[in-house]
Amino acid sequence: MTKQEFVNEVARRADLSSRDAAKAVDAFLDAITDTLHGGGEVAFTGFGKFVTQRRAERQGVNPRNPSQKVTIPAATVPKFTAGSQLKAAVKSGGAGA
């Protein structure tokens, strides 16, 4: 599902105009991004939790030259952990979480 398809689905389910739904989706994504950027976490009970995780520096291999080792720098990356209701809905093939 693309972002536009998601916006259209939100508009349909919430009985909003596409423009209002797009604003709501953008605000939702911006709020999560800003919270993670600030080092916080966003948790939705039953759905899941968005957090940041520190990835340590590590050694990798250059895919064009497998004999060449490269250093992959440390980074902070986003992580999502699915909640119990989301896991159950996906496992059972259900449409709603």
C-alpha positions as CSV (number, residue, x, y, z in Angstrom):
1,M,0.0,0.0,0.0
2,T,1.4,3.4,-1.0
3,K,1.1,6.5,1.1
4,Q,-1.6,7.9,-1.2
5,E,-3.6,4.6,-1.0
6,F,-3.3,4.8,2.8
7,V,-4.5,8.4,2.8
8,N,-7.5,7.3,0.6
9,E,-8.3,4.5,3.0
10,V,-8.1,6.8,6.1
11,A,-10.4,9.3,4.3
12,R,-12.9,6.6,3.5
13,R,-12.9,5.0,7.0
14,A,-13.0,8.4,8.9
15,D,-15.4,10.0,6.4
16,L,-12.9,12.8,5.7
17,S,-11.9,14.6,2.6
18,S,-8.7,13.4,0.9
19,R,-7.1,16.7,1.8
20,D,-8.0,16.4,5.5
21,A,-6.9,12.8,5.6
22,A,-3.6,13.7,4.0
23,K,-3.0,16.4,6.6
24,A,-3.8,13.9,9.4
25,V,-1.5,11.3,8.0
26,D,1.3,13.8,7.5
27,A,0.8,15.1,11.1
28,F,0.9,11.5,12.4
29,L,4.1,10.7,10.6
30,D,5.7,14.0,11.5
31,A,4.9,13.5,15.2
32,I,6.4,10.0,15.2
33,T,9.5,11.2,13.4
34,D,10.0,14.2,15.7
35,T,9.6,12.1,18.8
36,L,12.1,9.5,17.6
37,H,14.5,12.2,16.5
38,G,14.4,13.6,20.0
39,G,15.2,10.2,21.5
40,G,11.7,9.3,22.7
41,E,9.4,6.4,21.9
42,V,5.9,6.1,20.6
43,A,3.7,3.3,21.9
44,F,0.2,2.3,20.8
45,T,-1.2,-0.3,23.2
46,G,-2.0,-3.5,21.3
47,F,-0.6,-2.1,18.0
48,G,3.1,-1.7,18.6
49,K,6.0,0.6,19.7
50,F,8.3,2.8,17.7
51,V,11.8,3.3,19.3
52,T,15.3,4.1,18.2
53,Q,18.1,1.7,18.6
54,R,21.9,2.3,18.5
55,R,23.7,0.1,16.0
56,A,27.4,-0.3,16.8
57,E,30.2,0.1,14.3
58,R,30.9,-3.2,12.5
59,Q,32.9,-4.8,9.7
60,G,31.2,-5.6,6.4
61,V,32.2,-6.8,3.0
62,N,32.2,-4.7,-0.2
63,P,29.7,-6.5,-2.5
64,R,31.6,-5.5,-5.6
65,N,34.9,-6.9,-4.2
66,P,34.2,-9.6,-1.6
67,S,37.8,-9.7,-0.5
68,Q,37.7,-6.1,0.6
69,K,36.5,-5.4,4.1
70,V,34.8,-2.1,4.9
71,T,33.9,-0.5,8.2
72,I,30.2,0.3,8.6
73,P,29.9,3.3,10.9
74,A,27.7,3.3,14.1
75,A,24.2,4.6,13.6
76,T,20.9,5.3,15.4
77,V,18.1,3.5,13.5
78,P,14.3,3.4,14.0
79,K,12.8,0.1,15.1
80,F,9.2,-1.0,15.3
81,T,8.0,-3.8,17.6
82,A,4.5,-5.2,16.8
83,G,2.0,-5.4,19.7
84,S,0.0,-8.5,20.6
85,Q,-3.3,-7.5,18.9
86,L,-1.5,-6.6,15.7
87,K,0.4,-10.0,15.7
88,A,-2.8,-11.9,16.4
89,A,-4.7,-10.0,13.6
90,V,-1.9,-10.7,11.1
91,K,-1.5,-14.4,12.2
92,S,-5.3,-15.0,11.8
93,G,-5.6,-13.1,8.6
94,G,-7.9,-10.6,10.3
95,A,-8.4,-7.1,8.9
96,G,-8.5,-5.1,12.1
97,A,-6.1,-4.7,14.9
